[in-house]
Amino acid sequence: MASIAARSASQSLRRSLAKAAVRPATQSAKYSLLARAAVNRASAATPAGVSAVQGARGVKTLDFAGTKETVYERSDWPLPKLQEYFKNDTLAMIGYGSQGHGQSLNARDNGLNVIVGVREGGESWKQAIGDGWVPGETLFPIEEAINRGTIIMNLLSDAAQSQTWPELAPLITKGKTLYFSHGFSVVYKEDTKVVPPKDVDVILVAPKGSGRTVRTLFKEGRGINSSIAVWQDVTGKAKEKAIALGVAVGSGYMYETTFEKEVYSDLYGERGVLMGAIQGLFLAQYQVLRKNGHTPSEAFNETVEEATQSLYPLIGQKGMDYMYNACSTTARRGALDWAPIFEKANLPIFEQLYESVRNGTETRKSLEFNGRSTYREDLAKELAVIDNQEIWRAGKVVRSLRPDYKPESE
Ligand SMILES: NC(=O)c1ccc[n+]([C@@H]2O[C@H](COP(=O)([O-])OP(=O)(O)OC[C@H]3O[C@@H](n4cnc5c(N)ncnc54)[C@H](OP(=O)(O)O)[C@@H]3O)[C@@H](O)[C@H]2O)c1
């Protein structure tokens, strides 16, 4: 279990909460809700003699299975402190994809001064207007937003960060801060040509999830996990700024990494069990069932439906041993026997994948594909192939049989 090095902050947290309670609703609602819940949880769970906040909040160093790591929590940044910290800043959100959308709206709801910069008249421009950004006031063409901003949050697509860098770089002048949500552009600088100016802080906040989740968790009073990192620290404040920005854009807690580690783990994970490996395993298992005469519904149920609807949520709740324990003795015996066989078979593939990430092969493929003028159409073609695979066509019918099925969600 985690060992906890606690910091006493109950007095200041309560004072801040009291202040937050009288701020305008748009600026304080999420924080005061969350912080009140945290204090209540702490009071309920704390042993006698330990202050509530010491017991549950302000945690800094945790023991992750034998390795001590520092984590940063939103509870250390009550909303008034956050607003005070950024009172002289303008956060310029460059790009309005899923991350730009989620992060900018969260920062705006936290009462910070945020503007958006995207291509005028493009898809993102229209979406930003739909979300209440006003042309000429809070919505600008990219160059103008950078000129107006003090913290330049480069959330263009990774390929676009590289393509636009020659025009954008001269605008990132001394005193500004350059922010990314991925280590991609600066780590693979030989390929992307993104080399930040020497006189600005360069930091990263990488939410561990889709930008849509960044927004929905925040609206629910919860928060995404993010990593933070510093590439260049000219002010001596780069790390503190990264943590504060992590809070500003909706993180619940943050762990520390480097730009290299962030991009390696991220590219590796999404090609591995988060997306690539899982589609490959599902397909392989399904094909063998079908070749042996199982119907599509049986093959889909035994491959995807049971996994996503029953077993994987148990892993999420309490871990793999808990899921094994919740299954029949027959299932458990077989799974225990076959797990090492799959591990051994897959280990060389994961080694190969990590190397392909580290040596930049994955980056170059991504830049080539996503830099094409036809990338949206090319992607649509590849996704149509997946949509058309028997396994996923069968899945549509299986999902339609769920008692809580809603046709509009297909
Ligand atoms: N999506 C995630 O789950 C996730 C998670 C963590 C980190 N990240 C990182 O966050 C950053 C943003 O990712 P994202 O998924 O939010 O965005 P994205 O969908 O990859 O990029 C969308 C934005 O890039 C703009 N754009 C594309 N090509 C452009 C060009 N040639 N010139 C100017 N603008 C261009 C688009 O504007 P138009 O509408 O005008 O085309 C749009 O605003 C990336 O570094 C990504 O790796 C993403």
PDBQT file of the ligand as one rigid body, heavy atoms in Angstrom, charges set to zero:
ROOT
HETATM    1  N1  LIG A 501      -6.404  13.802 -28.633  1.00  0.00    +0.000 N 
HETATM    2  C1  LIG A 501      -5.891  13.274 -27.517  1.00  0.00    +0.000 C 
HETATM    3  O1  LIG A 501      -6.479  12.362 -26.935  1.00  0.00    +0.000 OA
HETATM    4  C2  LIG A 501      -4.608  13.813 -26.927  1.00  0.00    +0.000 A 
HETATM    5  C3  LIG A 501      -4.256  13.419 -25.646  1.00  0.00    +0.000 A 
HETATM    6  C4  LIG A 501      -3.120  13.958 -25.067  1.00  0.00    +0.000 A 
HETATM    7  C5  LIG A 501      -2.337  14.830 -25.816  1.00  0.00    +0.000 A 
HETATM    8  N2  LIG A 501      -2.681  15.167 -27.085  1.00  0.00    +0.000 N 
HETATM    9  C6  LIG A 501      -1.837  16.119 -27.823  1.00  0.00    +0.000 C 
HETATM   10  O2  LIG A 501      -2.522  17.377 -27.880  1.00  0.00    +0.000 OA
HETATM   11  C7  LIG A 501      -2.183  18.067 -29.101  1.00  0.00    +0.000 C 
HETATM   12  C8  LIG A 501      -3.469  18.384 -29.843  1.00  0.00    +0.000 C 
HETATM   13  O3  LIG A 501      -4.143  17.185 -30.196  1.00  0.00    +0.000 OA
HETATM   14  P1  LIG A 501      -5.708  17.170 -30.544  1.00  0.00    +0.000 P 
HETATM   15  O4  LIG A 501      -6.099  15.736 -30.678  1.00  0.00    +0.000 OA
HETATM   16  O5  LIG A 501      -6.460  18.052 -29.637  1.00  0.00    +0.000 OA
HETATM   17  O6  LIG A 501      -5.766  17.945 -31.924  1.00  0.00    +0.000 OA
HETATM   18  P2  LIG A 501      -5.754  17.391 -33.416  1.00  0.00    +0.000 P 
HETATM   19  O7  LIG A 501      -7.098  16.869 -33.733  1.00  0.00    +0.000 OA
HETATM   20  O8  LIG A 501      -4.599  16.511 -33.649  1.00  0.00    +0.000 OA
HETATM   21  O9  LIG A 501      -5.496  18.807 -34.138  1.00  0.00    +0.000 OA
HETATM   22  C9  LIG A 501      -6.545  19.664 -34.377  1.00  0.00    +0.000 C 
HETATM   23  C10 LIG A 501      -6.151  21.120 -34.579  1.00  0.00    +0.000 C 
HETATM   24  O10 LIG A 501      -5.039  21.282 -35.460  1.00  0.00    +0.000 OA
HETATM   25  C11 LIG A 501      -5.425  22.270 -36.427  1.00  0.00    +0.000 C 
HETATM   26  N3  LIG A 501      -4.673  22.078 -37.662  1.00  0.00    +0.000 N 
HETATM   27  C12 LIG A 501      -4.473  20.917 -38.352  1.00  0.00    +0.000 A 
HETATM   28  N4  LIG A 501      -3.679  21.157 -39.418  1.00  0.00    +0.000 NA
HETATM   29  C13 LIG A 501      -3.385  22.473 -39.395  1.00  0.00    +0.000 A 
HETATM   30  C14 LIG A 501      -2.583  23.329 -40.195  1.00  0.00    +0.000 A 
HETATM   31  N5  LIG A 501      -1.915  22.848 -41.261  1.00  0.00    +0.000 N 
HETATM   32  N6  LIG A 501      -2.507  24.640 -39.872  1.00  0.00    +0.000 NA
HETATM   33  C15 LIG A 501      -3.156  25.126 -38.797  1.00  0.00    +0.000 A 
HETATM   34  N7  LIG A 501      -3.927  24.380 -37.990  1.00  0.00    +0.000 NA
HETATM   35  C16 LIG A 501      -4.021  23.071 -38.282  1.00  0.00    +0.000 A 
HETATM   36  C17 LIG A 501      -6.901  22.072 -36.618  1.00  0.00    +0.000 C 
HETATM   37  O11 LIG A 501      -7.483  23.237 -37.142  1.00  0.00    +0.000 OA
HETATM   38  P3  LIG A 501      -8.540  23.202 -38.358  1.00  0.00    +0.000 P 
HETATM   39  O12 LIG A 501      -9.856  22.785 -37.785  1.00  0.00    +0.000 OA
HETATM   40  O13 LIG A 501      -8.525  24.584 -38.847  1.00  0.00    +0.000 OA
HETATM   41  O14 LIG A 501      -8.030  22.167 -39.342  1.00  0.00    +0.000 OA
HETATM   42  C18 LIG A 501      -7.335  21.825 -35.175  1.00  0.00    +0.000 C 
HETATM   43  O15 LIG A 501      -7.558  23.035 -34.475  1.00  0.00    +0.000 OA
HETATM   44  C19 LIG A 501      -1.240  17.120 -29.847  1.00  0.00    +0.000 C 
HETATM   45  O16 LIG A 501       0.072  17.465 -29.523  1.00  0.00    +0.000 OA
HETATM   46  C20 LIG A 501      -1.591  15.748 -29.289  1.00  0.00    +0.000 C 
HETATM   47  O17 LIG A 501      -0.553  14.806 -29.413  1.00  0.00    +0.000 OA
HETATM   48  C21 LIG A 501      -3.804  14.700 -27.656  1.00  0.00    +0.000 A 
ENDROOT
TORSDOF 0
